[in-house]
Amino acid sequence: MLTATFDPHNWAGVPFHFWSVVFFVFGSIVGSFLNVCIYRMPLGESIVSPPSHCPHCKYSIPWYLNIPLVTWVYLRGKCRNCGAPISPRYFLVELLTALVFLCCWLHYGAQSAGLALVYALFLSGLIVATFIDVEHLIIPDEITVGGMVVGFVCSFILPALQGQTSVPGAMKRSLLGMAVGAGVIYAIARAGKLWLGRHRIALPAGTRIIFTETTVVLPDETIPYEELFYRKSDVVSLRARTLELVDRCYQDVPVRLQQARLEIGDERFNPEDVPHLEAVCEEIVLPREAMGLGDTKFMGAIGAFLGWKAVLFSIMVSSVVGSAYGVALIALRRKDWSSQVYYGPFLALGAAVWVFGGERLIGWWFAFWGGAARLLALCLVS
């Protein structure tokens, strides 16, 4: 049934560029849904209910004011009901998704409509992950873990996704890509933890730090414990000039806080028994991750769709582009060396490049350097 559905001869019964228009329009509709995902997923809200509404006045948007691309332009980026501005991101995501669907059809449509649709689905996930990661520095499990499952299922349904003709071969490649993707990024994260795992923050004299039941309150930010204690071995440490608990005080004492243990000098406490703690100090050392677990799972999802070769290519591209981006921000004084920077968008960029010609780029790369090496050898001999 699926073979007949995606048979190129059946799709060729209609002019090729009729389907180009269909993919563009369908992509804009999908983009409208992706906007819902980008807004609601980080908030833990349902992406189904309630229907689309203005985030400012909660006005329920009727269908005729919810037409992708057209409505935002028609309303000039404002809510029809309250006049509040609607972010240009909504138009951008719809246009980007429409163009992505169109490019997938133009690139793969003559070969397989199924491949065009699956790649469009995959790239839609990358779009959601990118915009959420840029804004919130997280990639939801619905995208990462869900992407691994969907990538494996798509490889089962469409073995050509993995460059295979048999279902078992495609499933093996999908699993291998998943394992290599998650494994390589996890290894990088572990190595980065050993190298960059301690963030030392110098504070003005007399700075007061408050430890509540759920957060560490610094002068300029509040950090939830779940962002600090990724592993049981992670430690927040400081030397307090004064330390105040609910029922006692200390002077000039070292403090070490872990998930399951609080050390104050030579004393040991269960953190759950210390609901509030205030310290005055000039420096605090926080645990830091070189890369989040979300990136590990995200790379696993990319591998499930594209295989292990695409994983290595995506990591290479993301490393080059991400490093250049980080250095540029530092040079422009927008970030410092210890700042946390999203990495998911660069992984997504590498994967997208692979979809539209990564293997050809690798062939060109090796041909270029092979030719350069032969030219150098001839120069040395002559």
C-alpha positions in Angstrom: 0.0 0.0 0.0 2.7 2.5 1.0 4.8 1.5 -2.0 2.0 2.4 -4.3 1.3 5.6 -2.4 4.8 6.9 -2.8 5.4 5.4 -6.3 7.0 8.3 -8.4 4.9 7.2 -11.4 1.7 7.9 -9.6 2.8 11.3 -8.4 4.1 12.1 -12.0 0.4 11.9 -13.2 0.2 15.5 -12.0 2.6 18.3 -13.1 5.7 18.3 -10.9 5.3 22.0 -9.9 1.7 21.5 -8.9 3.2 19.4 -6.1 5.7 22.2 -5.5 2.9 24.6 -4.7 1.2 21.9 -2.6 4.3 21.4 -0.5 4.8 25.1 0.0 1.2 25.7 1.2 1.2 22.5 3.3 4.5 23.6 4.8 3.1 27.0 5.8 0.2 25.2 7.6 2.7 23.0 9.4 4.7 26.1 10.3 1.7 27.5 12.0 1.5 24.4 14.1 5.2 24.6 14.8 4.6 28.0 16.3 2.2 26.5 18.7 4.8 23.9 19.7 7.6 26.5 20.1 5.5 28.6 22.4 3.8 26.0 24.5 6.2 23.1 24.8 8.7 25.0 27.1 5.8 26.0 29.3 4.5 22.4 29.6 1.2 23.3 28.0 -0.9 21.2 25.7 -0.2 21.8 22.0 -3.8 20.7 21.2 -6.0 22.6 23.7 -7.0 25.4 24.0 -7.2 26.5 20.4 -5.0 29.3 19.0 -5.4 32.5 21.0 -3.6 35.8 21.6 -1.1 35.4 24.5 -1.9 38.9 25.7 -5.7 39.1 25.8 -6.5 35.4 25.4 -8.7 36.2 22.4 -9.6 32.9 20.6 -8.5 33.4 17.0 -11.1 32.4 14.4 -10.0 30.3 11.4 -10.3 33.2 9.0 -7.7 35.2 11.1 -5.4 32.2 11.4 -4.3 31.7 7.7 -0.6 31.1 7.6 1.6 33.9 6.2 -1.4 36.0 5.0 -2.9 36.8 8.4 0.2 38.2 10.0 0.8 40.5 7.0 -2.9 41.5 6.8 -3.0 42.4 10.5 0.5 44.1 10.3 1.8 41.9 13.1 -0.9 42.9 15.7 -3.7 41.2 17.5 -7.1 42.0 15.9 -8.8 42.2 19.3 -6.3 44.1 21.6 -3.8 45.5 19.2 -0.8 43.9 21.0 2.2 43.1 18.8 2.5 39.6 17.4 6.2 38.5 17.2 7.6 38.4 13.7 8.8 34.9 14.7 5.3 33.6 13.8 5.6 34.8 10.2 9.3 33.7 10.0 8.6 30.1 11.2 5.7 29.7 8.7 7.8 31.0 5.8 10.8 29.0 6.8 8.8 25.8 7.1 7.1 26.4 3.8 10.4 26.9 2.1 11.8 23.8 3.8 8.9 21.7 2.5 9.3 23.2 -1.0 13.1 22.4 -1.0 12.5 18.9 0.2 10.1 18.3 -2.8 12.4 20.0 -5.3 15.4 17.9 -4.1 13.7 14.5 -3.5 10.3 14.7 -5.2 11.5 13.1 -8.5 13.2 10.3 -6.6 10.6 9.6 -3.9 7.6 11.5 -2.5 8.0 9.5 0.6 11.6 10.7 1.2 10.5 14.3 0.5 7.7 14.0 3.2 9.9 12.3 5.8 12.7 14.8 5.4 10.2 17.6 5.6 8.9 16.1 8.9 12.5 15.7 10.2 13.4 19.3 9.3 10.3 20.5 11.0 11.5 19.0 14.2 14.8 20.7 13.8 13.0 24.1 13.4 11.1 23.6 16.7 14.2 22.5 18.5 16.2 25.4 17.2 13.8 28.1 18.2 13.1 26.6 21.7 16.8 26.1 22.3 17.7 29.7 21.3 15.0 31.2 23.7 15.1 28.7 26.6 18.4 26.8 26.3 16.5 23.5 26.4 15.3 20.9 23.8 12.1 19.2 25.0 12.0 15.4 25.2 9.0 15.4 22.8 11.5 16.5 20.1 14.5 14.4 21.2 13.2 11.2 22.6 10.2 11.4 20.3 12.5 12.1 17.4 14.4 8.8 18.1 11.2 6.8 18.0 9.8 8.5 14.9 13.2 8.2 13.1 13.3 4.5 13.8 9.6 4.0 12.7 10.2 6.0 9.5 13.3 3.9 8.7 11.1 0.8 9.1 8.4 2.2 6.8 10.8 3.7 4.3 14.2 1.9 4.2 15.4 4.3 1.5 15.7 6.9 4.3 18.8 4.9 5.4 20.0 4.2 1.9 18.7 0.6 2.2 16.3 -1.6 0.3 15.5 -4.0 3.1 13.7 -3.2 6.4 16.2 -5.1 8.7 19.2 -3.2 7.1 17.4 0.2 7.6 16.5 -0.6 11.2 20.1 -1.5 12.0 21.4 1.7 10.4 18.8 3.7 12.3 19.8 2.1 15.6 23.5 2.5 14.9 23.0 6.2 14.0 21.0 6.7 17.2 23.8 5.0 19.3 26.6 6.9 17.6 24.8 10.2 17.8 24.0 10.0 21.5 27.2 8.3 22.4 29.6 10.7 20.7 27.9 13.8 22.2 27.7 12.2 25.6 31.5 11.5 25.4 32.1 15.1 24.5 29.9 16.3 27.4 31.8 14.1 29.8 35.2 15.3 28.6 34.0 18.9 28.7 32.8 18.3 32.3 36.3 17.3 33.3 37.8 20.4 31.6 35.2 23.1 32.2 33.1 21.6 35.0 33.7 24.3 37.6 32.5 27.9 37.1 34.2 30.2 39.6 32.3 33.4 40.2 34.0 36.3 42.0 31.6 38.5 44.0 31.8 41.9 45.6 32.8 41.9 49.3 29.9 41.3 51.6 27.7 39.6 48.9 24.9 37.6 50.4 23.9 34.3 48.8 20.6 32.6 49.7 20.0 28.9 49.4 16.3 28.1 49.4 14.6 24.7 49.2 14.7 24.8 45.4 17.1 27.5 44.2 20.4 29.4 44.8 19.8 33.1 44.8 22.8 35.1 43.5 22.9 38.9 43.3 21.9 38.9 39.6 20.2 35.6 39.0 18.3 32.8 40.6 19.4 29.2 39.6 17.2 26.2 40.2 19.0 23.2 41.7 18.1 21.0 38.8 20.3 23.2 36.6 23.3 22.7 38.9 23.1 19.1 40.0 23.1 17.1 36.9 25.1 14.3 38.6 25.4 13.2 42.2 29.0 14.3 42.2 28.3 17.9 41.3 29.2 20.4 44.1 28.4 24.0 44.9 31.3 25.2 47.1 32.2 28.5 48.8 34.0 29.8 51.9 31.5 31.8 54.0 32.6 34.7 56.1 29.3 34.3 57.9 26.7 31.6 57.5 23.2 31.7 58.9 20.9 28.7 59.3 17.5 28.9 60.9 18.8 27.7 64.3 22.6 28.5 64.2 25.4 30.6 62.8 29.0 30.1 61.6 32.0 32.2 61.0 34.7 31.7 58.3 33.7 28.2 57.3 33.9 26.2 54.1 30.6 25.0 52.6 29.9 22.2 50.1 26.5 21.4 48.8 25.6 18.3 46.8 22.3 16.7 45.9 22.2 14.5 49.0 24.7 16.1 51.4 25.5 19.5 52.9 28.9 20.0 54.5 29.6 22.9 56.8 33.1 22.7 58.1 33.4 19.3 59.7 29.6 18.9 60.1 27.3 16.9 57.7 23.6 17.6 57.1 20.8 16.3 54.9 19.9 19.2 52.6 16.2 18.4 53.0 16.6 19.2 56.7 18.0 22.7 55.9 15.2 24.6 54.2 17.0 28.0 54.3 20.7 29.0 54.4 22.3 32.5 53.9 26.0 33.0 53.3 28.2 36.1 53.0 31.2 35.4 50.7 33.4 36.8 48.0 33.5 33.8 45.7 31.3 30.8 44.8 32.1 27.8 42.6 29.2 26.3 40.6 29.2 23.0 38.7 28.8 23.5 35.0 28.0 21.3 32.0 30.0 21.7 28.7 26.9 20.4 26.9 23.4 19.5 28.1 21.8 16.1 28.1 19.2 17.5 25.7 21.9 17.9 23.0 22.9 14.2 23.6 19.3 13.0 23.0 18.9 15.5 20.1 21.9 14.0 18.3 20.4 10.5 18.9 17.3 11.7 17.1 19.3 13.0 14.2 21.1 9.7 14.0 17.9 7.7 14.0 16.7 9.6 10.9 20.0 10.1 9.0 22.5 7.4 10.2 25.9 7.5 11.7 27.7 9.3 8.7 25.3 12.2 9.1 26.0 12.3 12.8 29.7 12.7 12.3 29.2 15.3 9.6 26.7 17.3 11.7 29.1 17.3 14.7 31.9 18.6 12.4 29.8 21.4 10.9 28.3 22.3 14.3 31.7 22.5 15.9 33.1 24.9 13.2 30.0 27.1 13.0 29.3 27.1 16.8 32.9 28.0 17.6 32.9 30.8 15.1 29.6 32.1 16.5 30.9 31.9 20.1 34.1 33.7 19.4 32.2 36.4 17.5 29.9 37.0 20.5 32.9 37.2 22.8 34.7 39.6 20.4 31.5 41.8 20.3 31.3 41.6 24.2 27.9 40.0 24.0 29.1 37.0 26.0 32.1 36.0 28.1 34.1 32.8 28.0 32.1 31.3 30.9 28.6 32.1 29.4 26.3 29.3 28.5 25.5 29.2 24.7 22.9 27.0 22.9 24.4 24.3 20.7 21.3 22.6 19.4 20.8 25.0 16.5 24.3 24.3 15.2 23.6 20.5 15.3 20.4 21.2 13.4 22.2 23.2 10.8 24.7 20.4 10.2 21.9 17.9 9.8 20.0 20.2 7.4 23.2 20.6 5.3 23.5 16.8 5.2 19.9 16.4 4.0 20.5 18.6 1.0 23.9 17.4 0.0 26.2 16.4 2.8 27.6 13.3 1.1 28.5 15.4 -2.0 30.2 18.0 0.1 32.3 15.2 1.7 33.2 13.9 -1.7 34.2 17.4 -2.9 36.2 17.9 0.3 38.3 14.8 -0.1 38.7 15.4 -3.8 39.9 19.0 -3.1 42.5 17.9 -0.5 43.5 14.9 -2.5 44.2 17.2 -5.5 46.0 19.7 -3.2 48.2 16.9 -1.8 49.1 15.7 -5.3 49.9 19.2 -6.4 52.2 19.7 -3.4 53.9 16.4 -4.1 54.6 17.5 -7.7 56.0 20.8 -6.5 58.3 19.1 -4.0 59.6 16.6 -6.6 60.2 19.3 -9.3 
